[in-house]
Amino acid sequence: MVVTRSRAKAKAELIHTYTSTKSTTPRRPASQAQSLGVQFRNLQLEKSALEAKYNGYIRKQQEASFKQMQNPQWLPVEETKIMSNLDRLKRDMRRWARKSSIKDISMLQSLKEVESEALMRQLSNVIVLENGQLPKVLYTTTKSPILLLNALLTDHVYMSFFRSPFFFDGVNFEDSSAYGQPNGALEGIYQRVKSVNPQDAHVWRSQTLRLLMPPLRDNMSDGEKKLHHIMNEAIGRVAQEQAGVFLAGPASFLVENSTESDVVHQLKNIYDEAVRQSYMLWTRRTEMRCSTLRDIQLPGFDAESLFFDPDNFVRHENHEDQMKNRAVTVLVHPMLKVAGTDEAKNYDQERVWVKGVVWLDSKVT
């Protein structure tokens, strides 16, 4: 009887112990999960602190690298000098168009259909067409061939060199025969970084271009001399290729003799000057922003506009009031703005380096 009670008591104690243990078991994982959550949050805070420290270090290294690269060639040129150089390029293009264009716009009517369509497609980048054709007023304007050729030339030059800092991207630097269209790898990186951190993107672009073509100086290493020579040759090759592309394209229908050596030589000089101006301007930390008819809707004519000048063929002086807000027909020259400073700041602030040039019929009835 005593033994039976002892066994019953032992069994009861065993059941109590099992029940107590079972009821407390779930609490241990919950406590562990809470502890792990705290540890995870602490790790996240440490990670953020390390990232901030790393980014600060990278920025300091960029600043130090930029300071080491400073020398007389890389010191920022006064913006008045830049604007003067760009204005000279504009005059050179105008002069070439005046000298090289066909004399009579009606010559275009003899083009084959496929040739005319190709020309209209290209002209649509600079002219507000009427039902896919030249506005009738251009057929009654004696200077139309000059106007149209000038517009196509400036558009091609600016689209080729002032739109992207990496216009040479994809060139085989060692083999001129292997030159092809830019593959856009550097431009792709630049645009992706710019969408996240514009300031760092512009600093990277500036330093990359400077490193690719080190300035000539007395204490250059052989490697730097070779790199300068290779890059100098590469951008020169791009200029010659683009000049050839222009003369081989639909614009040639507006050129009186596109194979004449003097015409070709002068055009290649224009492209060479443009490519070298462009490269040096892209080495600055400022950002150039080129606007063509692809990007903007031309405003009504305003002789006092801060962004557009009337073409020399527009006679508006005696009747500006009557011409104000009249629709513009041709964008003769793209507009070039610049944003930011050489300290890589204030990219939300723009100023005009080159005004756009517009043409419209200035006859008043």
Residue pairs with C-beta under 8 A, 6 or more apart in sequence:
59 200
62 200
62 203
62 204
62 207
65 207
66 203
66 206
66 207
69 207
69 210
69 211
71 215
71 217
73 215
73 216
73 217
74 210
74 215
74 283
76 284
76 342
77 280
79 338
79 353
82 281
82 353
83 353
83 354
85 277
86 277
86 336
86 353
86 354
87 354
89 157
89 270
89 273
89 274
89 277
90 154
90 333
90 354
90 357
92 270
92 273
93 150
93 153
93 154
93 157
93 270
94 150
96 153
96 263
96 266
96 267
96 270
97 146
97 149
97 150
97 153
98 146
98 150
99 263
99 266
100 149
100 255
100 256
100 257
100 263
100 266
100 267
101 145
101 146
101 148
101 149
101 254
101 255
101 256
102 145
102 253
102 254
102 255
102 256
103 145
103 256
104 145
105 134
105 138
105 139
105 141
105 144
105 145
105 148
106 139
108 116
108 119
108 134
108 253
108 254
111 119
111 253
115 250
115 253
118 249
118 250
119 250
119 251
119 253
119 254
120 129
120 132
120 133
120 134
121 250
122 152
122 249
122 250
122 251
123 129
123 134
123 148
123 151
123 152
124 293
125 152
125 155
125 292
125 293
125 294
126 148
126 151
126 152
126 155
126 292
126 293
126 330
126 331
126 332
127 134
127 135
127 138
127 148
127 151
127 293
127 329
127 330
127 331
128 135
128 293
128 298
128 327
128 328
128 329
128 330
129 135
130 136
135 329
137 329
137 361
138 144
138 147
138 148
138 329
141 147
141 313
141 361
143 313
145 254
147 311
147 313
147 330
147 332
147 359
148 254
148 330
149 251
149 254
149 255
150 332
150 333
151 330
151 331
151 332
151 333
152 246
152 251
152 254
153 246
153 251
153 270
154 332
154 333
154 334
155 292
155 293
155 331
155 334
156 242
156 245
156 246
156 251
157 242
157 270
157 271
157 274
158 290
158 292
158 334
158 336
159 290
159 292
159 334
160 167
160 242
160 271
160 274
160 275
161 167
161 242
161 274
161 275
161 278
161 279
162 278
162 281
162 288
162 290
162 334
162 336
163 290
164 182
164 187
165 187
165 190
165 205
165 209
165 282
166 182
166 184
166 186
166 187
166 190
167 182
167 238
167 275
167 278
168 182
168 231
168 234
168 235
168 238
169 182
169 183
169 184
169 185
169 186
169 187
170 180
170 181
170 182
170 183
170 184
170 185
171 179
171 180
171 182
171 234
171 237
171 238
172 178
172 179
172 180
173 230
173 231
173 233
173 234
174 230
176 233
176 237
179 237
179 238
179 241
186 208
190 201
190 204
190 205
193 200
193 201
193 204
194 201
194 202
198 287
198 347
199 344
199 345
199 347
202 285
202 286
202 287
202 340
202 344
202 347
203 285
203 344
205 282
206 282
206 283
206 284
206 285
209 279
209 282
209 283
210 283
212 227
212 231
213 227
213 228
213 231
213 232
213 235
213 279
214 220
214 224
214 227
214 228
215 228
216 228
220 228
235 275
235 276
235 279
236 272
236 275
238 275
239 268
239 271
239 272
239 274
239 275
239 276
240 268
240 271
240 272
242 271
242 275
243 264
243 267
243 268
243 270
243 271
246 267
246 271
247 255
247 258
247 264
247 267
252 258
255 263
257 263
258 264
281 288
282 288
284 342
285 340
285 341
285 342
285 343
285 344
286 338
286 339
286 340
286 341
286 342
287 338
287 339
287 340
287 347
288 336
288 337
288 338
288 353
289 336
289 337
289 338
289 339
289 350
290 334
290 335
290 336
290 337
291 334
291 335
291 336
291 337
291 356
292 331
292 334
293 331
296 335
298 308
298 327
298 328
298 331
298 358
299 305
299 308
299 328
300 324
300 325
300 326
300 327
300 328
301 310
301 316
301 323
301 324
301 325
301 326
301 327
301 328
301 358
301 360
302 308
302 324
302 325
303 310
303 316
303 320
303 323
303 324
305 355
306 352
306 355
307 335
307 352
307 355
307 356
308 328
308 335
308 355
308 356
308 357
308 358
309 355
309 356
309 357
309 358
310 316
310 357
310 358
310 359
311 330
311 332
311 357
311 358
311 359
313 359
313 362
314 358
314 359
314 360
314 362
315 362
316 323
316 362
319 362
319 364
322 364
323 360
323 362
323 364
326 360
327 360
328 358
328 359
328 360
329 359
329 360
329 361
330 358
330 359
330 360
331 356
331 357
331 358
332 357
332 358
332 359
333 354
333 355
333 356
333 357
334 354
334 356
335 352
335 354
335 355
335 356
336 352
336 353
336 354
337 350
337 351
337 352
337 353
338 350
338 351
338 352
338 353
339 346
339 347
339 348
339 349
339 350
339 351
340 346
340 347
340 349
